[in-house]
Every structure is written in C-alpha cells, then in structure tokens.
Amino acid sequence: MNKKLLFAVATAISVGLSGVASAATITGQLSINGSDTFTSTSVTFANPANIGGASGSFALELSNCTGCVTMISSLSTGTVLPATIYAATEGAISTDMVLNVASFSYVAGPVFNTLTISGTGYADLTNFDQTPIAWLLTTQGAAGASTYTFSATEVAAVPLPGALPLFASGIVGLWALGRKRKKQKLESAIA
C-alpha cells in the first residue's frame, strides 16, 4: 500500500511540475496612437484610438486600423492597478492589456512637455495565451494639442527546465529510501 501511495505522490509531483500544454504566447509588439491631454502626473485619452503598427503575433491577427481601440479614460499616479489600459476589436479578433506597474516621468521643455509612463502587465489576444508584457507610453505636445504613442512588447517567459520533474522524482525517491532504511533499523532493533 505504501509503495502505491509513494508512486502516486511521485507521479503527481512530476506531472504537476512538468507544465501543461497550451496555446502559444503572444510575441512581437503592438503600437497604438491617438490624442490626449496630460499633466505631470496624469494623461486623459481621447477615444477612439488607432493601431498604428504591429509585429509578431499582433501583426498576424490585427492590421492597422483607425478608431478600433478604446483606451482607459485616464491614467494617473493615483490609478488603482491592475487596470485595463486598452481594448481593441477587429472582426472576430480582440486584444486588451492590463497594467500591473506604472512609473511616471515628466520633462518640461521650452516648446513641448513630455510625459513618459512605463511598466509591466499582461496582454490578451484571441487564440493566444495571456502573456507578460512590458509597455511604454510617451505623450508630448503643447497644452491641448498632444499626441501619444503606446507600445507593448512581450516579455520572454523563463522556460521550466526539463530536468525539474526528474529532480523532484529523485527527491521523493531519496525520501522513500531514507524512510525504508529507518524502518529496517527500527525492525532490527526490536528483533
């Protein structure tokens, strides 16, 4: 009975650590552009926005489009995260992105002011797994006449080493061997 239980535990650990088959993660970059107004700590978007360029998976599924993107109404240092920054639909394909971290940097210039916001999050794209994303939003211009560019790029996932399930099985095996030896010593001491 104990051998069957040990085998079941080792199998469960190996299967659990080996990962699950899934669709592909998103690759490439998505670029969105539009109009906005901004201060040193916030940006307010004028909707709708446009997909101005894409590469990788984004380019396979989406083409450049005008007015197909809805941005969050505003993003500021006080925005509660996570928050969805954009949602876009083109035919049966949709994409959106949730921000987890945002860092603001404002530079006042002699003619134009610039606000750069960056961070991390995750993106969804029809037919793909949810994927970690690094993003950057840059807006510049004079008051009331600013434009922004938002870009999102996939963050390469760290693959699970193939030897990890084997290592876990080895640990379970060593544990079982130690238990067996302890039991044998106990039985010989009693006899």
C-alpha atoms as a printed R data frame, in Angstrom:
    type eleno elety resid chain resno       x      y       z
1   ATOM     1    CA   MET     A     1   0.000  0.000   0.000
2   ATOM     2    CA   ASN     A     2   2.811  2.455   0.913
3   ATOM     3    CA   LYS     A     3   4.606  1.774  -2.386
4   ATOM     4    CA   LYS     A     4   1.432  2.579  -4.323
5   ATOM     5    CA   LEU     A     5   0.948  5.773  -2.344
6   ATOM     6    CA   LEU     A     6   4.579  6.784  -2.870
7   ATOM     7    CA   PHE     A     7   4.308  6.086  -6.606
8   ATOM     8    CA   ALA     A     8   1.101  8.159  -6.804
9   ATOM     9    CA   VAL     A     9   2.733 11.079  -4.980
10  ATOM    10    CA   ALA     A    10   5.841 10.952  -7.203
11  ATOM    11    CA   THR     A    11   3.682 10.805 -10.335
12  ATOM    12    CA   ALA     A    12   1.526 13.720  -9.183
13  ATOM    13    CA   ILE     A    13   4.579 15.845  -8.416
14  ATOM    14    CA   SER     A    14   6.202 15.022 -11.763
15  ATOM    15    CA   VAL     A    15   3.044 15.815 -13.729
16  ATOM    16    CA   GLY     A    16   2.430 18.983 -11.737
17  ATOM    17    CA   LEU     A    17   5.940 20.277 -12.316
18  ATOM    18    CA   SER     A    18   6.124 19.365 -15.980
19  ATOM    19    CA   GLY     A    19   3.693 22.115 -17.035
20  ATOM    20    CA   VAL     A    20   0.609 21.934 -19.174
21  ATOM    21    CA   ALA     A    21   0.200 22.076 -22.922
22  ATOM    22    CA   SER     A    22  -1.318 25.335 -24.079
23  ATOM    23    CA   ALA     A    23  -1.623 27.718 -26.971
24  ATOM    24    CA   ALA     A    24   1.291 29.926 -27.940
25  ATOM    25    CA   THR     A    25   2.205 33.074 -26.062
26  ATOM    26    CA   ILE     A    26   1.997 36.443 -27.787
27  ATOM    27    CA   THR     A    27   5.172 37.648 -29.500
28  ATOM    28    CA   GLY     A    28   6.049 40.958 -31.061
29  ATOM    29    CA   GLN     A    29   4.918 44.500 -30.471
30  ATOM    30    CA   LEU     A    30   1.676 46.485 -30.725
31  ATOM    31    CA   SER     A    31   1.718 50.245 -31.267
32  ATOM    32    CA   ILE     A    32  -1.350 52.396 -30.525
33  ATOM    33    CA   ASN     A    33  -1.639 56.122 -31.160
34  ATOM    34    CA   GLY     A    34  -4.170 58.877 -30.600
35  ATOM    35    CA   SER     A    35  -4.837 62.226 -28.979
36  ATOM    36    CA   ASP     A    36  -4.739 63.156 -25.305
37  ATOM    37    CA   THR     A    37  -4.240 65.846 -22.733
38  ATOM    38    CA   PHE     A    38  -1.715 65.447 -19.942
39  ATOM    39    CA   THR     A    39  -0.143 66.912 -16.830
40  ATOM    40    CA   SER     A    40   2.994 65.854 -14.986
41  ATOM    41    CA   THR     A    41   1.047 63.094 -13.171
42  ATOM    42    CA   SER     A    42  -1.793 62.064 -15.496
43  ATOM    43    CA   VAL     A    43  -2.927 61.561 -19.062
44  ATOM    44    CA   THR     A    44  -6.528 61.692 -20.321
45  ATOM    45    CA   PHE     A    45  -7.192 59.877 -23.586
46  ATOM    46    CA   ALA     A    46  -9.492 60.990 -26.420
47  ATOM    47    CA   ASN     A    47 -11.228 57.855 -27.726
48  ATOM    48    CA   PRO     A    48 -11.232 56.103 -30.102
49  ATOM    49    CA   ALA     A    49  -7.563 55.400 -30.816
50  ATOM    50    CA   ASN     A    50  -5.746 53.623 -33.640
51  ATOM    51    CA   ILE     A    51  -3.481 50.632 -34.150
52  ATOM    52    CA   GLY     A    52  -0.532 52.216 -35.884
53  ATOM    53    CA   GLY     A    53   1.691 49.186 -36.229
54  ATOM    54    CA   ALA     A    54   2.229 45.634 -35.098
55  ATOM    55    CA   SER     A    55   4.742 42.831 -35.355
56  ATOM    56    CA   GLY     A    56   4.843 39.154 -34.397
57  ATOM    57    CA   SER     A    57   1.563 37.626 -33.194
58  ATOM    58    CA   PHE     A    58  -0.126 41.024 -33.109
59  ATOM    59    CA   ALA     A    59   0.626 41.514 -36.836
60  ATOM    60    CA   LEU     A    60  -0.677 38.022 -37.668
61  ATOM    61    CA   GLU     A    61  -4.017 38.737 -36.033
62  ATOM    62    CA   LEU     A    62  -4.515 42.518 -36.336
63  ATOM    63    CA   SER     A    63  -3.931 45.054 -39.067
64  ATOM    64    CA   ASN     A    64  -3.514 48.801 -38.771
65  ATOM    65    CA   CYS     A    65  -6.902 50.323 -38.071
66  ATOM    66    CA   THR     A    66  -8.386 53.716 -37.326
67  ATOM    67    CA   GLY     A    67 -10.810 54.068 -34.443
68  ATOM    68    CA   CYS     A    68 -10.733 50.407 -33.367
69  ATOM    69    CA   VAL     A    69  -9.101 50.929 -29.932
70  ATOM    70    CA   THR     A    70 -10.688 52.164 -26.722
71  ATOM    71    CA   MET     A    71  -8.180 53.458 -24.186
72  ATOM    72    CA   ILE     A    72  -8.755 53.803 -20.430
73  ATOM    73    CA   SER     A    73 -10.357 57.231 -19.840
74  ATOM    74    CA   SER     A    74  -7.358 58.428 -17.824
75  ATOM    75    CA   LEU     A    75  -4.179 57.085 -16.279
76  ATOM    76    CA   SER     A    76  -2.541 58.846 -13.356
77  ATOM    77    CA   THR     A    77  -0.241 58.281 -10.429
78  ATOM    78    CA   GLY     A    78  -3.439 57.641  -8.427
79  ATOM    79    CA   THR     A    79  -4.909 54.991 -10.760
80  ATOM    80    CA   VAL     A    80  -5.634 51.798  -8.869
81  ATOM    81    CA   LEU     A    81  -3.756 48.945 -10.530
82  ATOM    82    CA   PRO     A    82  -4.267 46.466 -12.052
83  ATOM    83    CA   ALA     A    83  -6.270 48.369 -14.661
84  ATOM    84    CA   THR     A    84  -7.108 47.690 -18.308
85  ATOM    85    CA   ILE     A    85  -5.367 50.335 -20.442
86  ATOM    86    CA   TYR     A    86  -6.819 49.404 -23.845
87  ATOM    87    CA   ALA     A    87  -9.274 47.118 -25.580
88  ATOM    88    CA   ALA     A    88  -9.365 46.623 -29.340
89  ATOM    89    CA   THR     A    89 -11.571 44.557 -31.617
90  ATOM    90    CA   GLU     A    90 -11.088 43.862 -35.286
91  ATOM    91    CA   GLY     A    91 -13.588 41.381 -36.707
92  ATOM    92    CA   ALA     A    92 -13.504 38.247 -34.537
93  ATOM    93    CA   ILE     A    93 -10.111 39.153 -33.014
94  ATOM    94    CA   SER     A    94  -9.817 41.094 -29.774
95  ATOM    95    CA   THR     A    95  -6.943 42.204 -27.595
96  ATOM    96    CA   ASP     A    96  -6.619 44.027 -24.316
97  ATOM    97    CA   MET     A    97  -3.929 44.756 -21.793
98  ATOM    98    CA   VAL     A    98  -3.910 45.035 -18.018
99  ATOM    99    CA   LEU     A    99  -1.270 47.172 -16.313
100 ATOM   100    CA   ASN     A   100   0.288 45.933 -13.084
101 ATOM   101    CA   VAL     A   101   3.000 48.566 -12.600
102 ATOM   102    CA   ALA     A   102   3.281 52.158 -13.799
103 ATOM   103    CA   SER     A   103   6.180 54.589 -13.440
104 ATOM   104    CA   PHE     A   104   5.769 58.266 -14.431
105 ATOM   105    CA   SER     A   105   8.498 60.600 -15.725
106 ATOM   106    CA   TYR     A   106   7.725 64.210 -16.735
107 ATOM   107    CA   VAL     A   107  10.070 66.591 -18.545
108 ATOM   108    CA   ALA     A   108   9.122 70.244 -19.116
109 ATOM   109    CA   GLY     A   109  10.572 71.565 -22.343
110 ATOM   110    CA   PRO     A   110  10.916 75.021 -23.870
111 ATOM   111    CA   VAL     A   111   8.322 74.218 -26.586
112 ATOM   112    CA   PHE     A   112   6.898 70.774 -25.771
113 ATOM   113    CA   ASN     A   113   6.420 68.937 -22.494
114 ATOM   114    CA   THR     A   114   6.870 65.155 -22.397
115 ATOM   115    CA   LEU     A   115   5.289 62.574 -20.119
116 ATOM   116    CA   THR     A   116   6.646 59.032 -20.274
117 ATOM   117    CA   ILE     A   117   4.873 56.238 -18.425
118 ATOM   118    CA   SER     A   118   6.257 52.695 -18.377
119 ATOM   119    CA   GLY     A   119   5.669 49.441 -16.603
120 ATOM   120    CA   THR     A   120   4.603 45.840 -16.852
121 ATOM   121    CA   GLY     A   121   1.346 43.970 -17.232
122 ATOM   122    CA   TYR     A   122  -0.182 41.247 -19.340
123 ATOM   123    CA   ALA     A   123  -1.883 41.157 -22.717
124 ATOM   124    CA   ASP     A   124  -4.671 39.035 -24.111
125 ATOM   125    CA   LEU     A   125  -5.060 38.302 -27.826
126 ATOM   126    CA   THR     A   126  -7.603 35.940 -29.364
127 ATOM   127    CA   ASN     A   127  -6.086 32.454 -29.962
128 ATOM   128    CA   PHE     A   128  -3.080 33.133 -27.689
129 ATOM   129    CA   ASP     A   129  -2.257 32.613 -24.029
130 ATOM   130    CA   GLN     A   130  -2.222 35.578 -21.704
131 ATOM   131    CA   THR     A   131   1.329 36.928 -21.962
132 ATOM   132    CA   PRO     A   132   3.503 39.126 -19.696
133 ATOM   133    CA   ILE     A   133   4.126 42.490 -21.351
134 ATOM   134    CA   ALA     A   134   6.468 45.448 -20.916
135 ATOM   135    CA   TRP     A   135   4.837 48.688 -22.036
136 ATOM   136    CA   LEU     A   136   5.741 52.299 -22.712
137 ATOM   137    CA   LEU     A   137   3.512 55.324 -23.252
138 ATOM   138    CA   THR     A   138   5.017 58.586 -24.431
139 ATOM   139    CA   THR     A   139   2.986 61.746 -24.893
140 ATOM   140    CA   GLN     A   140   4.264 65.138 -25.882
141 ATOM   141    CA   GLY     A   141   2.988 68.456 -27.077
142 ATOM   142    CA   ALA     A   142   1.722 71.824 -26.060
143 ATOM   143    CA   ALA     A   143  -1.323 72.078 -23.803
144 ATOM   144    CA   GLY     A   144  -4.464 70.824 -25.576
145 ATOM   145    CA   ALA     A   145  -2.634 69.550 -28.660
146 ATOM   146    CA   SER     A   146  -0.779 66.461 -27.535
147 ATOM   147    CA   THR     A   147  -0.466 63.038 -29.122
148 ATOM   148    CA   TYR     A   148   0.665 59.779 -27.611
149 ATOM   149    CA   THR     A   149   2.224 56.520 -28.687
150 ATOM   150    CA   PHE     A   150   1.631 53.393 -26.632
151 ATOM   151    CA   SER     A   151   3.683 50.287 -27.314
152 ATOM   152    CA   ALA     A   152   3.562 46.850 -25.722
153 ATOM   153    CA   THR     A   153   6.227 44.177 -26.166
154 ATOM   154    CA   GLU     A   154   6.111 40.618 -24.878
155 ATOM   155    CA   VAL     A   155   8.404 39.678 -22.032
156 ATOM   156    CA   ALA     A   156  10.200 36.416 -22.768
157 ATOM   157    CA   ALA     A   157   8.982 33.777 -20.338
158 ATOM   158    CA   VAL     A   158  11.563 31.796 -18.421
159 ATOM   159    CA   PRO     A   159  11.027 28.177 -19.512
160 ATOM   160    CA   LEU     A   160  10.651 25.470 -16.909
161 ATOM   161    CA   PRO     A   161  13.811 23.352 -17.036
162 ATOM   162    CA   GLY     A   162  13.131 19.886 -18.392
163 ATOM   163    CA   ALA     A   163  15.136 18.325 -15.576
164 ATOM   164    CA   LEU     A   164  12.934 19.781 -12.819
165 ATOM   165    CA   PRO     A   165  10.333 16.957 -12.829
166 ATOM   166    CA   LEU     A   166  13.151 14.411 -12.823
167 ATOM   167    CA   PHE     A   167  14.812 16.229  -9.919
168 ATOM   168    CA   ALA     A   168  11.534 16.215  -7.951
169 ATOM   169    CA   SER     A   169  11.114 12.497  -8.575
170 ATOM   170    CA   GLY     A   170  14.663 11.932  -7.298
171 ATOM   171    CA   ILE     A   171  13.943 13.875  -4.105
172 ATOM   172    CA   VAL     A   172  10.817 11.796  -3.488
173 ATOM   173    CA   GLY     A   173  12.842  8.628  -4.146
174 ATOM   174    CA   LEU     A   174  15.540  9.642  -1.661
175 ATOM   175    CA   TRP     A   175  12.885 10.421   0.922
176 ATOM   176    CA   ALA     A   176  11.346  6.967   0.391
177 ATOM   177    CA   LEU     A   177  14.759  5.269   0.640
178 ATOM   178    CA   GLY     A   178  15.501  7.078   3.899
179 ATOM   179    CA   ARG     A   179  12.148  6.017   5.313
180 ATOM   180    CA   LYS     A   180  12.774  2.411   4.301
181 ATOM   181    CA   ARG     A   181  16.211  2.385   5.982
182 ATOM   182    CA   LYS     A   182  14.791  3.950   9.130
183 ATOM   183    CA   LYS     A   183  12.071  1.288   9.218
184 ATOM   184    CA   GLN     A   184  14.632 -1.508   8.739
185 ATOM   185    CA   LYS     A   185  16.799 -0.154  11.603
186 ATOM   186    CA   LEU     A   186  13.741  0.059  13.836
187 ATOM   187    CA   GLU     A   187  12.717 -3.534  12.977
188 ATOM   188    CA   SER     A   188  16.236 -4.894  13.592
189 ATOM   189    CA   ALA     A   189  16.425 -3.072  16.936
190 ATOM   190    CA   ILE     A   190  13.130 -4.643  18.018
191 ATOM   191    CA   ALA     A   191  14.164 -8.172  16.895
